[in-house]
Amino acid sequence: MRLAVWSGPRNLSTAMMYAFAARGDFAAVDEPFYAAYLARTGLDHPMREAILAAQPREPETVVAQLLGAVPGGKPHFYQKHMAQHMIDGFPRDWVHAVTNVFLIRHPARVAASFSAKYDNPTLDDIGFRQQAELHDALSAAGAAPVVIDSADIRQDPEAKLRKLCAALGLEWRPEILHWPAGPKPFDGVWAPHWYGAVHESTGFAGPDGPLPELDPHRAELARAAMPFYERLRAAAL
């Protein structure tokens, strides 16, 4: 199985990548379109030059890798993707050759967490619109992509991940619930900036607390993202 998991930033996406890699039957790749996205948009993200040096800058090259040999000869391939990286002009036909999952999180939590690490984010930076558009395109083509909410995973990791594995036709492996602390060999080069908390973890954090209080800019960002989140939430496991 080639499992393309689409999220936005600060969305439990790295923990999910670690969880599936911990099963032992999955190779993993971390945001493979990041350099291509930065090269095409010119955006000045943290560690931009290191990212551009570490990954292919041509999206067609990335696609060939995603559909090519699975690293390490593993039977399955976990592909952690940021939906906002799939900008206009990037090939998308390849998504029909993989199994697609959409990982969502309440926009207020994303707005609060992402803006703590990235100044003045916009709706296009946090991926909700792009997630919804890609989900719609796959559904229109007859696919049935799976949607899962990170809050549900944190509420009861075993129950929700059992349900996810069943929906994907994967056998259950309890190893998915825990991983070793520290950096992983498949981490993106940007890990030192973004992955501090998840590197300290060995499993999923407990249930979310109350929604954060947001200043006007973050509140407007969350408000703009809510219709896309609600559309996907209605389809969640």
Number of C-alpha atoms within 10 A of each C-alpha: 16 20 20 21 24 24 24 27 22 20 23 21 22 19 22 22 22 27 23 22 22 20 17 14 16 25 22 25 21 20 20 23 27 26 24 24 20 18 18 17 11 10 10 10 12 13 13 18 13 13 20 17 11 15 18 18 20 15 21 16 13 19 18 11 14 23 14 9 11 19 15 11 11 14 13 19 25 24 23 22 23 27 26 22 24 20 16 8 8 16 13 14 8 12 17 12 13 16 18 23 20 23 24 30 22 19 26 20 19 22 27 20 16 20 16 11 13 11 9 13 16 17 17 16 18 27 23 29 21 23 24 19 14 19 23 17 12 16 12 10 10 10 14 14 19 19 21 21 21 20 18 18 20 17 15 14 20 16 11 18 21 17 16 19 13 12 12 16 10 13 9 15 15 13 13 21 19 17 20 14 14 14 16 13 9 14 17 20 18 17 17 12 10 17 17 12 10 19 19 12 15 16 19 20 15 12 14 12 7 7 11 13 11 15 9 9 14 23 17 16 22 24 14 16 23 18 15 18 20 16 13 23 19 9 12 16 13
